[in-house]
Amino acid sequence: MESEVRQALESIRPMLQADGGDIELVEVTEEGVVRVRLQGACHGCPMAALTIKDGVERTLKEQVPGVTEVESV
């Protein structure tokens, strides 16, 4: 599942980079929890929680079967 998550994150990355940020995959658990770290302008941004849930999590759940949740660390 990790390789599928990495591929899906590549589709999200250009949107984050356009705003001066980026995303790093930290881990994928056996339970399907994906842990990511926002970087650059996205780190600490007031909209970061919304980006994670409405952007990253929604996209990963659509593209990668087995993803249950996305957490920012």
mmCIF file of the N, C-alpha and C atoms, coordinates in Angstrom:
data_MODEL
# 
_entry.id   MODEL 
# 
loop_
_atom_site.group_PDB 
_atom_site.id 
_atom_site.type_symbol 
_atom_site.label_atom_id 
_atom_site.label_alt_id 
_atom_site.label_comp_id 
_atom_site.label_asym_id 
_atom_site.label_entity_id 
_atom_site.label_seq_id 
_atom_site.pdbx_PDB_ins_code 
_atom_site.Cartn_x 
_atom_site.Cartn_y 
_atom_site.Cartn_z 
_atom_site.occupancy 
_atom_site.B_iso_or_equiv 
_atom_site.pdbx_formal_charge 
_atom_site.auth_seq_id 
_atom_site.auth_comp_id 
_atom_site.auth_asym_id 
_atom_site.auth_atom_id 
_atom_site.pdbx_PDB_model_num 
ATOM 1   N N  . MET A 1 1  ? 0.823   -1.190 0.000  1.00 0.00 ? 1  MET A N  1 
ATOM 2   C CA . MET A 1 1  ? 0.000   0.000  0.000  1.00 0.00 ? 1  MET A CA 1 
ATOM 3   C C  . MET A 1 1  ? 0.869   1.258  0.000  1.00 0.00 ? 1  MET A C  1 
ATOM 4   N N  . GLU A 1 2  ? 2.061   1.179  0.572  1.00 0.00 ? 2  GLU A N  1 
ATOM 5   C CA . GLU A 1 2  ? 2.903   2.374  0.672  1.00 0.00 ? 2  GLU A CA 1 
ATOM 6   C C  . GLU A 1 2  ? 3.246   2.949  -0.700 1.00 0.00 ? 2  GLU A C  1 
ATOM 7   N N  . SER A 1 3  ? 3.527   2.091  -1.666 1.00 0.00 ? 3  SER A N  1 
ATOM 8   C CA . SER A 1 3  ? 3.874   2.612  -2.996 1.00 0.00 ? 3  SER A CA 1 
ATOM 9   C C  . SER A 1 3  ? 2.683   3.311  -3.641 1.00 0.00 ? 3  SER A C  1 
ATOM 10  N N  . GLU A 1 4  ? 1.466   2.792  -3.418 1.00 0.00 ? 4  GLU A N  1 
ATOM 11  C CA . GLU A 1 4  ? 0.272   3.445  -3.957 1.00 0.00 ? 4  GLU A CA 1 
ATOM 12  C C  . GLU A 1 4  ? 0.053   4.804  -3.293 1.00 0.00 ? 4  GLU A C  1 
ATOM 13  N N  . VAL A 1 5  ? 0.309   4.870  -1.981 1.00 0.00 ? 5  VAL A N  1 
ATOM 14  C CA . VAL A 1 5  ? 0.171   6.134  -1.263 1.00 0.00 ? 5  VAL A CA 1 
ATOM 15  C C  . VAL A 1 5  ? 1.185   7.142  -1.809 1.00 0.00 ? 5  VAL A C  1 
ATOM 16  N N  . ARG A 1 6  ? 2.417   6.708  -2.026 1.00 0.00 ? 6  ARG A N  1 
ATOM 17  C CA . ARG A 1 6  ? 3.439   7.614  -2.570 1.00 0.00 ? 6  ARG A CA 1 
ATOM 18  C C  . ARG A 1 6  ? 3.014   8.160  -3.940 1.00 0.00 ? 6  ARG A C  1 
ATOM 19  N N  . GLN A 1 7  ? 2.453   7.304  -4.785 1.00 0.00 ? 7  GLN A N  1 
ATOM 20  C CA . GLN A 1 7  ? 1.997   7.743  -6.102 1.00 0.00 ? 7  GLN A CA 1 
ATOM 21  C C  . GLN A 1 7  ? 0.863   8.760  -5.980 1.00 0.00 ? 7  GLN A C  1 
ATOM 22  N N  . ALA A 1 8  ? -0.068  8.500  -5.079 1.00 0.00 ? 8  ALA A N  1 
ATOM 23  C CA . ALA A 1 8  ? -1.187  9.423  -4.883 1.00 0.00 ? 8  ALA A CA 1 
ATOM 24  C C  . ALA A 1 8  ? -0.690  10.772 -4.356 1.00 0.00 ? 8  ALA A C  1 
ATOM 25  N N  . LEU A 1 9  ? 0.291   10.737 -3.455 1.00 0.00 ? 9  LEU A N  1 
ATOM 26  C CA . LEU A 1 9  ? 0.839   11.989 -2.934 1.00 0.00 ? 9  LEU A CA 1 
ATOM 27  C C  . LEU A 1 9  ? 1.505   12.808 -4.040 1.00 0.00 ? 9  LEU A C  1 
ATOM 28  N N  . GLU A 1 10 ? 2.078   12.129 -5.019 1.00 0.00 ? 10 GLU A N  1 
ATOM 29  C CA . GLU A 1 10 ? 2.692   12.848 -6.144 1.00 0.00 ? 10 GLU A CA 1 
ATOM 30  C C  . GLU A 1 10 ? 1.653   13.643 -6.918 1.00 0.00 ? 10 GLU A C  1 
ATOM 31  N N  . SER A 1 11 ? 0.409   13.162 -6.949 1.00 0.00 ? 11 SER A N  1 
ATOM 32  C CA . SER A 1 11 ? -0.641  13.899 -7.651 1.00 0.00 ? 11 SER A CA 1 
ATOM 33  C C  . SER A 1 11 ? -1.095  15.127 -6.854 1.00 0.00 ? 11 SER A C  1 
ATOM 34  N N  . ILE A 1 12 ? -0.892  15.102 -5.539 1.00 0.00 ? 12 ILE A N  1 
ATOM 35  C CA . ILE A 1 12 ? -1.281  16.206 -4.656 1.00 0.00 ? 12 ILE A CA 1 
ATOM 36  C C  . ILE A 1 12 ? -0.174  17.249 -4.551 1.00 0.00 ? 12 ILE A C  1 
ATOM 37  N N  . ARG A 1 13 ? 1.048   16.791 -4.620 1.00 0.00 ? 13 ARG A N  1 
ATOM 38  C CA . ARG A 1 13 ? 2.227   17.637 -4.386 1.00 0.00 ? 13 ARG A CA 1 
ATOM 39  C C  . ARG A 1 13 ? 2.236   18.943 -5.194 1.00 0.00 ? 13 ARG A C  1 
ATOM 40  N N  . PRO A 1 14 ? 1.908   18.949 -6.493 1.00 0.00 ? 14 PRO A N  1 
ATOM 41  C CA . PRO A 1 14 ? 1.969   20.221 -7.245 1.00 0.00 ? 14 PRO A CA 1 
ATOM 42  C C  . PRO A 1 14 ? 1.062   21.316 -6.676 1.00 0.00 ? 14 PRO A C  1 
ATOM 43  N N  . MET A 1 15 ? -0.098  20.934 -6.149 1.00 0.00 ? 15 MET A N  1 
ATOM 44  C CA . MET A 1 15 ? -0.989  21.939 -5.554 1.00 0.00 ? 15 MET A CA 1 
ATOM 45  C C  . MET A 1 15 ? -0.359  22.563 -4.315 1.00 0.00 ? 15 MET A C  1 
ATOM 46  N N  . LEU A 1 16 ? 0.292   21.744 -3.507 1.00 0.00 ? 16 LEU A N  1 
ATOM 47  C CA . LEU A 1 16 ? 0.948   22.254 -2.301 1.00 0.00 ? 16 LEU A CA 1 
ATOM 48  C C  . LEU A 1 16 ? 2.159   23.102 -2.660 1.00 0.00 ? 16 LEU A C  1 
ATOM 49  N N  . GLN A 1 17 ? 2.917   22.654 -3.650 1.00 0.00 ? 17 GLN A N  1 
ATOM 50  C CA . GLN A 1 17 ? 4.110   23.392 -4.053 1.00 0.00 ? 17 GLN A CA 1 
ATOM 51  C C  . GLN A 1 17 ? 3.742   24.744 -4.667 1.00 0.00 ? 17 GLN A C  1 
ATOM 52  N N  . ALA A 1 18 ? 2.583   24.833 -5.300 1.00 0.00 ? 18 ALA A N  1 
ATOM 53  C CA . ALA A 1 18 ? 2.141   26.104 -5.874 1.00 0.00 ? 18 ALA A CA 1 
ATOM 54  C C  . ALA A 1 18 ? 1.928   27.159 -4.796 1.00 0.00 ? 18 ALA A C  1 
ATOM 55  N N  . ASP A 1 19 ? 1.641   26.705 -3.570 1.00 0.00 ? 19 ASP A N  1 
ATOM 56  C CA . ASP A 1 19 ? 1.459   27.622 -2.449 1.00 0.00 ? 19 ASP A CA 1 
ATOM 57  C C  . ASP A 1 19 ? 2.699   27.719 -1.566 1.00 0.00 ? 19 ASP A C  1 
ATOM 58  N N  . GLY A 1 20 ? 3.829   27.175 -2.042 1.00 0.00 ? 20 GLY A N  1 
ATOM 59  C CA . GLY A 1 20 ? 5.072   27.263 -1.295 1.00 0.00 ? 20 GLY A CA 1 
ATOM 60  C C  . GLY A 1 20 ? 5.270   26.175 -0.261 1.00 0.00 ? 20 GLY A C  1 
ATOM 61  N N  . GLY A 1 21 ? 4.505   25.098 -0.354 1.00 0.00 ? 21 GLY A N  1 
ATOM 62  C CA . GLY A 1 21 ? 4.620   24.012 0.617  1.00 0.00 ? 21 GLY A CA 1 
ATOM 63  C C  . GLY A 1 21 ? 4.989   22.702 -0.047 1.00 0.00 ? 21 GLY A C  1 
ATOM 64  N N  . ASP A 1 22 ? 4.912   21.646 0.744  1.00 0.00 ? 22 ASP A N  1 
ATOM 65  C CA . ASP A 1 22 ? 5.188   20.299 0.256  1.00 0.00 ? 22 ASP A CA 1 
ATOM 66  C C  . ASP A 1 22 ? 4.659   19.322 1.291  1.00 0.00 ? 22 ASP A C  1 
ATOM 67  N N  . ILE A 1 23 ? 4.737   18.031 0.960  1.00 0.00 ? 23 ILE A N  1 
ATOM 68  C CA . ILE A 1 23 ? 4.256   16.994 1.861  1.00 0.00 ? 23 ILE A CA 1 
ATOM 69  C C  . ILE A 1 23 ? 5.245   15.833 1.860  1.00 0.00 ? 23 ILE A C  1 
ATOM 70  N N  . GLU A 1 24 ? 5.461   15.264 3.022  1.00 0.00 ? 24 GLU A N  1 
ATOM 71  C CA . GLU A 1 24 ? 6.380   14.138 3.183  1.00 0.00 ? 24 GLU A CA 1 
ATOM 72  C C  . GLU A 1 24 ? 5.611   12.975 3.807  1.00 0.00 ? 24 GLU A C  1 
ATOM 73  N N  . LEU A 1 25 ? 5.759   11.793 3.238  1.00 0.00 ? 25 LEU A N  1 
ATOM 74  C CA . LEU A 1 25 ? 5.164   10.594 3.821  1.00 0.00 ? 25 LEU A CA 1 
ATOM 75  C C  . LEU A 1 25 ? 6.031   10.138 4.979  1.00 0.00 ? 25 LEU A C  1 
ATOM 76  N N  . VAL A 1 26 ? 5.432   9.996  6.165  1.00 0.00 ? 26 VAL A N  1 
ATOM 77  C CA . VAL A 1 26 ? 6.158   9.535  7.350  1.00 0.00 ? 26 VAL A CA 1 
ATOM 78  C C  . VAL A 1 26 ? 5.993   8.033  7.500  1.00 0.00 ? 26 VAL A C  1 
ATOM 79  N N  . GLU A 1 27 ? 4.738   7.548  7.445  1.00 0.00 ? 27 GLU A N  1 
ATOM 80  C CA . GLU A 1 27 ? 4.507   6.110  7.534  1.00 0.00 ? 27 GLU A CA 1 
ATOM 81  C C  . GLU A 1 27 ? 3.088   5.765  7.125  1.00 0.00 ? 27 GLU A C  1 
ATOM 82  N N  . VAL A 1 28 ? 2.904   4.486  6.792  1.00 0.00 ? 28 VAL A N  1 
ATOM 83  C CA . VAL A 1 28 ? 1.593   3.914  6.551  1.00 0.00 ? 28 VAL A CA 1 
ATOM 84  C C  . VAL A 1 28 ? 1.478   2.740  7.515  1.00 0.00 ? 28 VAL A C  1 
ATOM 85  N N  . THR A 1 29 ? 0.474   2.779  8.392  1.00 0.00 ? 29 THR A N  1 
ATOM 86  C CA . THR A 1 29 ? 0.326   1.713  9.377  1.00 0.00 ? 29 THR A CA 1 
ATOM 87  C C  . THR A 1 29 ? -0.447  0.538  8.782  1.00 0.00 ? 29 THR A C  1 
ATOM 88  N N  . GLU A 1 30 ? -0.390  -0.590 9.480  1.00 0.00 ? 30 GLU A N  1 
ATOM 89  C CA . GLU A 1 30 ? -1.127  -1.773 9.053  1.00 0.00 ? 30 GLU A CA 1 
ATOM 90  C C  . GLU A 1 30 ? -2.632  -1.522 9.065  1.00 0.00 ? 30 GLU A C  1 
ATOM 91  N N  . GLU A 1 31 ? -3.075  -0.566 9.889  1.00 0.00 ? 31 GLU A N  1 
ATOM 92  C CA . GLU A 1 31 ? -4.504  -0.242 9.992  1.00 0.00 ? 31 GLU A CA 1 
ATOM 93  C C  . GLU A 1 31 ? -4.964  0.706  8.886  1.00 0.00 ? 31 GLU A C  1 
ATOM 94  N N  . GLY A 1 32 ? -4.055  1.140  8.031  1.00 0.00 ? 32 GLY A N  1 
ATOM 95  C CA . GLY A 1 32 ? -4.406  2.033  6.932  1.00 0.00 ? 32 GLY A CA 1 
ATOM 96  C C  . GLY A 1 32 ? -4.320  3.502  7.269  1.00 0.00 ? 32 GLY A C  1 
ATOM 97  N N  . VAL A 1 33 ? -3.687  3.824  8.399  1.00 0.00 ? 33 VAL A N  1 
ATOM 98  C CA . VAL A 1 33 ? -3.502  5.225  8.771  1.00 0.00 ? 33 VAL A CA 1 
ATOM 99  C C  . VAL A 1 33 ? -2.234  5.739  8.080  1.00 0.00 ? 33 VAL A C  1 
ATOM 100 N N  . VAL A 1 34 ? -2.382  6.832  7.368  1.00 0.00 ? 34 VAL A N  1 
ATOM 101 C CA . VAL A 1 34 ? -1.258  7.442  6.663  1.00 0.00 ? 34 VAL A CA 1 
ATOM 102 C C  . VAL A 1 34 ? -0.825  8.656  7.471  1.00 0.00 ? 34 VAL A C  1 
ATOM 103 N N  . ARG A 1 35 ? 0.439   8.689  7.843  1.00 0.00 ? 35 ARG A N  1 
ATOM 104 C CA . ARG A 1 35 ? 0.974   9.836  8.587  1.00 0.00 ? 35 ARG A CA 1 
ATOM 105 C C  . ARG A 1 35 ? 1.881   10.627 7.660  1.00 0.00 ? 35 ARG A C  1 
ATOM 106 N N  . VAL A 1 36 ? 1.596   11.926 7.582  1.00 0.00 ? 36 VAL A N  1 
ATOM 107 C CA . VAL A 1 36 ? 2.350   12.809 6.699  1.00 0.00 ? 36 VAL A CA 1 
ATOM 108 C C  . VAL A 1 36 ? 2.845   14.013 7.481  1.00 0.00 ? 36 VAL A C  1 
ATOM 109 N N  . ARG A 1 37 ? 3.815   14.685 6.905  1.00 0.00 ? 37 ARG A N  1 
ATOM 110 C CA . ARG A 1 37 ? 4.338   15.921 7.495  1.00 0.00 ? 37 ARG A CA 1 
ATOM 111 C C  . ARG A 1 37 ? 4.264   17.008 6.422  1.00 0.00 ? 37 ARG A C  1 
ATOM 112 N N  . LEU A 1 38 ? 3.554   18.069 6.738  1.00 0.00 ? 38 LEU A N  1 
ATOM 113 C CA . LEU A 1 38 ? 3.512   19.213 5.830  1.00 0.00 ? 38 LEU A CA 1 
ATOM 114 C C  . LEU A 1 38 ? 4.789   20.026 6.003  1.00 0.00 ? 38 LEU A C  1 
ATOM 115 N N  . GLN A 1 39 ? 5.275   20.579 4.906  1.00 0.00 ? 39 GLN A N  1 
ATOM 116 C CA . GLN A 1 39 ? 6.537   21.311 4.928  1.00 0.00 ? 39 GLN A CA 1 
ATOM 117 C C  . GLN A 1 39 ? 6.373   22.668 4.270  1.00 0.00 ? 39 GLN A C  1 
ATOM 118 N N  . GLY A 1 40 ? 7.362   23.511 4.448  1.00 0.00 ? 40 GLY A N  1 
ATOM 119 C CA . GLY A 1 40 ? 7.368   24.829 3.823  1.00 0.00 ? 40 GLY A CA 1 
ATOM 120 C C  . GLY A 1 40 ? 6.237   25.692 4.340  1.00 0.00 ? 40 GLY A C  1 
ATOM 121 N N  . ALA A 1 41 ? 5.593   26.415 3.437  1.00 0.00 ? 41 ALA A N  1 
ATOM 122 C CA . ALA A 1 41 ? 4.515   27.328 3.818  1.00 0.00 ? 41 ALA A CA 1 
ATOM 123 C C  . ALA A 1 41 ? 3.325   26.587 4.408  1.00 0.00 ? 41 ALA A C  1 
ATOM 124 N N  . CYS A 1 42 ? 3.175   25.294 4.100  1.00 0.00 ? 42 CYS A N  1 
ATOM 125 C CA . CYS A 1 42 ? 2.038   24.515 4.616  1.00 0.00 ? 42 CYS A CA 1 
ATOM 126 C C  . CYS A 1 42 ? 2.211   24.183 6.101  1.00 0.00 ? 42 CYS A C  1 
ATOM 127 N N  . HIS A 1 43 ? 3.457   24.082 6.555  1.00 0.00 ? 43 HIS A N  1 
ATOM 128 C CA . HIS A 1 43 ? 3.711   23.764 7.957  1.00 0.00 ? 43 HIS A CA 1 
ATOM 129 C C  . HIS A 1 43 ? 3.283   24.941 8.821  1.00 0.00 ? 43 HIS A C  1 
ATOM 130 N N  . GLY A 1 44 ? 2.336   24.702 9.690  1.00 0.00 ? 44 GLY A N  1 
ATOM 131 C CA . GLY A 1 44 ? 1.871   25.753 10.582 1.00 0.00 ? 44 GLY A CA 1 
ATOM 132 C C  . GLY A 1 44 ? 0.819   26.669 9.984  1.00 0.00 ? 44 GLY A C  1 
ATOM 133 N N  . CYS A 1 45 ? 0.427   26.416 8.758  1.00 0.00 ? 45 CYS A N  1 
ATOM 134 C CA . CYS A 1 45 ? -0.598  27.234 8.110  1.00 0.00 ? 45 CYS A CA 1 
ATOM 135 C C  . CYS A 1 45 ? -1.943  27.007 8.801  1.00 0.00 ? 45 CYS A C  1 
ATOM 136 N N  . PRO A 1 46 ? -2.726  28.068 9.001  1.00 0.00 ? 46 PRO A N  1 
ATOM 137 C CA . PRO A 1 46 ? -4.040  27.915 9.640  1.00 0.00 ? 46 PRO A CA 1 
ATOM 138 C C  . PRO A 1 46 ? -4.973  26.972 8.872  1.00 0.00 ? 46 PRO A C  1 
ATOM 139 N N  . MET A 1 47 ? -4.747  26.799 7.596  1.00 0.00 ? 47 MET A N  1 
ATOM 140 C CA . MET A 1 47 ? -5.593  25.940 6.774  1.00 0.00 ? 47 MET A CA 1 
ATOM 141 C C  . MET A 1 47 ? -5.053  24.510 6.682  1.00 0.00 ? 47 MET A C  1 
ATOM 142 N N  . ALA A 1 48 ? -3.993  24.192 7.400  1.00 0.00 ? 48 ALA A N  1 
ATOM 143 C CA . ALA A 1 48 ? -3.350  22.887 7.284  1.00 0.00 ? 48 ALA A CA 1 
ATOM 144 C C  . ALA A 1 48 ? -4.295  21.730 7.616  1.00 0.00 ? 48 ALA A C  1 
ATOM 145 N N  . ALA A 1 49 ? -5.089  21.862 8.665  1.00 0.00 ? 49 ALA A N  1 
ATOM 146 C CA . ALA A 1 49 ? -6.004  20.780 9.041  1.00 0.00 ? 49 ALA A CA 1 
ATOM 147 C C  . ALA A 1 49 ? -7.025  20.531 7.932  1.00 0.00 ? 49 ALA A C  1 
ATOM 148 N N  . LEU A 1 50 ? -7.509  21.599 7.334  1.00 0.00 ? 50 LEU A N  1 
ATOM 149 C CA . LEU A 1 50 ? -8.455  21.474 6.235  1.00 0.00 ? 50 LEU A CA 1 
ATOM 150 C C  . LEU A 1 50 ? -7.783  20.833 5.017  1.00 0.00 ? 50 LEU A C  1 
ATOM 151 N N  . THR A 1 51 ? -6.555  21.219 4.751  1.00 0.00 ? 51 THR A N  1 
ATOM 152 C CA . THR A 1 51 ? -5.797  20.631 3.647  1.00 0.00 ? 51 THR A CA 1 
ATOM 153 C C  . THR A 1 51 ? -5.640  19.136 3.848  1.00 0.00 ? 51 THR A C  1 
ATOM 154 N N  . ILE A 1 52 ? -5.302  18.720 5.065  1.00 0.00 ? 52 ILE A N  1 
ATOM 155 C CA . ILE A 1 52 ? -5.113  17.299 5.352  1.00 0.00 ? 52 ILE A CA 1 
ATOM 156 C C  . ILE A 1 52 ? -6.419  16.529 5.168  1.00 0.00 ? 52 ILE A C  1 
ATOM 157 N N  . LYS A 1 53 ? -7.496  16.976 5.779  1.00 0.00 ? 53 LYS A N  1 
ATOM 158 C CA . LYS A 1 53 ? -8.757  16.221 5.756  1.00 0.00 ? 53 LYS A CA 1 
ATOM 159 C C  . LYS A 1 53 ? -9.484  16.314 4.421  1.00 0.00 ? 53 LYS A C  1 
ATOM 160 N N  . ASP A 1 54 ? -9.660  17.527 3.909  1.00 0.00 ? 54 ASP A N  1 
ATOM 161 C CA . ASP A 1 54 ? -10.462 17.698 2.701  1.00 0.00 ? 54 ASP A CA 1 
ATOM 162 C C  . ASP A 1 54 ? -9.668  17.497 1.416  1.00 0.00 ? 54 ASP A C  1 
ATOM 163 N N  . GLY A 1 55 ? -8.377  17.623 1.489  1.00 0.00 ? 55 GLY A N  1 
ATOM 164 C CA . GLY A 1 55 ? -7.558  17.452 0.290  1.00 0.00 ? 55 GLY A CA 1 
ATOM 165 C C  . GLY A 1 55 ? -6.841  16.128 0.266  1.00 0.00 ? 55 GLY A C  1 
ATOM 166 N N  . VAL A 1 56 ? -5.890  15.973 1.167  1.00 0.00 ? 56 VAL A N  1 
ATOM 167 C CA . VAL A 1 56 ? -5.031  14.800 1.169  1.00 0.00 ? 56 VAL A CA 1 
ATOM 168 C C  . VAL A 1 56 ? -5.814  13.532 1.511  1.00 0.00 ? 56 VAL A C  1 
ATOM 169 N N  . GLU A 1 57 ? -6.562  13.544 2.619  1.00 0.00 ? 57 GLU A N  1 
ATOM 170 C CA . GLU A 1 57 ? -7.274  12.340 3.029  1.00 0.00 ? 57 GLU A CA 1 
ATOM 171 C C  . GLU A 1 57 ? -8.308  11.914 1.979  1.00 0.00 ? 57 GLU A C  1 
ATOM 172 N N  . ARG A 1 58 ? -9.074  12.853 1.485  1.00 0.00 ? 58 ARG A N  1 
ATOM 173 C CA . ARG A 1 58 ? -10.096 12.524 0.482  1.00 0.00 ? 58 ARG A CA 1 
ATOM 174 C C  . ARG A 1 58 ? -9.457  11.907 -0.758 1.00 0.00 ? 58 ARG A C  1 
ATOM 175 N N  . THR A 1 59 ? -8.373  12.501 -1.234 1.00 0.00 ? 59 THR A N  1 
ATOM 176 C CA . THR A 1 59 ? -7.688  11.994 -2.425 1.00 0.00 ? 59 THR A CA 1 
ATOM 177 C C  . THR A 1 59 ? -7.112  10.603 -2.184 1.00 0.00 ? 59 THR A C  1 
ATOM 178 N N  . LEU A 1 60 ? -6.458  10.414 -1.042 1.00 0.00 ? 60 LEU A N  1 
ATOM 179 C CA . LEU A 1 60 ? -5.866  9.106  -0.762 1.00 0.00 ? 60 LEU A CA 1 
ATOM 180 C C  . LEU A 1 60 ? -6.931  8.026  -0.627 1.00 0.00 ? 60 LEU A C  1 
ATOM 181 N N  . LYS A 1 61 ? -8.042  8.329  0.036  1.00 0.00 ? 61 LYS A N  1 
ATOM 182 C CA . LYS A 1 61 ? -9.118  7.344  0.179  1.00 0.00 ? 61 LYS A CA 1 
ATOM 183 C C  . LYS A 1 61 ? -9.710  6.969  -1.178 1.00 0.00 ? 61 LYS A C  1 
ATOM 184 N N  . GLU A 1 62 ? -9.797  7.935  -2.081 1.00 0.00 ? 62 GLU A N  1 
ATOM 185 C CA . GLU A 1 62 ? -10.320 7.678  -3.424 1.00 0.00 ? 62 GLU A CA 1 
ATOM 186 C C  . GLU A 1 62 ? -9.356  6.831  -4.247 1.00 0.00 ? 62 GLU A C  1 
ATOM 187 N N  . GLN A 1 63 ? -8.062  7.075  -4.106 1.00 0.00 ? 63 GLN A N  1 
ATOM 188 C CA . GLN A 1 63 ? -7.076  6.445  -4.981 1.00 0.00 ? 63 GLN A CA 1 
ATOM 189 C C  . GLN A 1 63 ? -6.442  5.181  -4.423 1.00 0.00 ? 63 GLN A C  1 
ATOM 190 N N  . VAL A 1 64 ? -6.470  5.006  -3.094 1.00 0.00 ? 64 VAL A N  1 
ATOM 191 C CA . VAL A 1 64 ? -5.762  3.868  -2.486 1.00 0.00 ? 64 VAL A CA 1 
ATOM 192 C C  . VAL A 1 64 ? -6.710  3.092  -1.583 1.00 0.00 ? 64 VAL A C  1 
ATOM 193 N N  . PRO A 1 65 ? -7.140  1.913  -2.024 1.00 0.00 ? 65 PRO A N  1 
ATOM 194 C CA . PRO A 1 65 ? -7.987  1.091  -1.165 1.00 0.00 ? 65 PRO A CA 1 
ATOM 195 C C  . PRO A 1 65 ? -7.263  0.740  0.131  1.00 0.00 ? 65 PRO A C  1 
ATOM 196 N N  . GLY A 1 66 ? -7.967  0.809  1.242  1.00 0.00 ? 66 GLY A N  1 
ATOM 197 C CA . GLY A 1 66 ? -7.368  0.459  2.517  1.00 0.00 ? 66 GLY A CA 1 
ATOM 198 C C  . GLY A 1 66 ? -6.946  1.640  3.370  1.00 0.00 ? 66 GLY A C  1 
ATOM 199 N N  . VAL A 1 67 ? -6.863  2.834  2.786  1.00 0.00 ? 67 VAL A N  1 
ATOM 200 C CA . VAL A 1 67 ? -6.538  4.022  3.570  1.00 0.00 ? 67 VAL A CA 1 
ATOM 201 C C  . VAL A 1 67 ? -7.757  4.370  4.415  1.00 0.00 ? 67 VAL A C  1 
ATOM 202 N N  . THR A 1 68 ? -7.557  4.458  5.733  1.00 0.00 ? 68 THR A N  1 
ATOM 203 C CA . THR A 1 68 ? -8.669  4.744  6.638  1.00 0.00 ? 68 THR A CA 1 
ATOM 204 C C  . THR A 1 68 ? -8.646  6.172  7.161  1.00 0.00 ? 68 THR A C  1 
ATOM 205 N N  . GLU A 1 69 ? -7.447  6.755  7.256  1.00 0.00 ? 69 GLU A N  1 
ATOM 206 C CA . GLU A 1 69 ? -7.317  8.083  7.843  1.00 0.00 ? 69 GLU A CA 1 
ATOM 207 C C  . GLU A 1 69 ? -5.961  8.660  7.476  1.00 0.00 ? 69 GLU A C  1 
ATOM 208 N N  . VAL A 1 70 ? -5.877  9.997  7.454  1.00 0.00 ? 70 VAL A N  1 
ATOM 209 C CA . VAL A 1 70 ? -4.602  10.677 7.248  1.00 0.00 ? 70 VAL A CA 1 
ATOM 210 C C  . VAL A 1 70 ? -4.377  11.583 8.437  1.00 0.00 ? 70 VAL A C  1 
ATOM 211 N N  . GLU A 1 71 ? -3.180  11.492 9.024  1.00 0.00 ? 71 GLU A N  1 
ATOM 212 C CA . GLU A 1 71 ? -2.816  12.312 10.182 1.00 0.00 ? 71 GLU A CA 1 
ATOM 213 C C  . GLU A 1 71 ? -1.578  13.127 9.848  1.00 0.00 ? 71 GLU A C  1 
ATOM 214 N N  . SER A 1 72 ? -1.546  14.342 10.346 1.00 0.00 ? 72 SER A N  1 
ATOM 215 C CA . SER A 1 72 ? -0.359  15.177 10.220 1.00 0.00 ? 72 SER A CA 1 
ATOM 216 C C  . SER A 1 72 ? 0.476   15.028 11.487 1.00 0.00 ? 72 SER A C  1 
ATOM 217 N N  . VAL A 1 73 ? 1.764   14.822 11.311 1.00 0.00 ? 73 VAL A N  1 
ATOM 218 C CA . VAL A 1 73 ? 2.666   14.687 12.471 1.00 0.00 ? 73 VAL A CA 1 
ATOM 219 C C  . VAL A 1 73 ? 3.711   15.775 12.460 1.00 0.00 ? 73 VAL A C  1 
# 
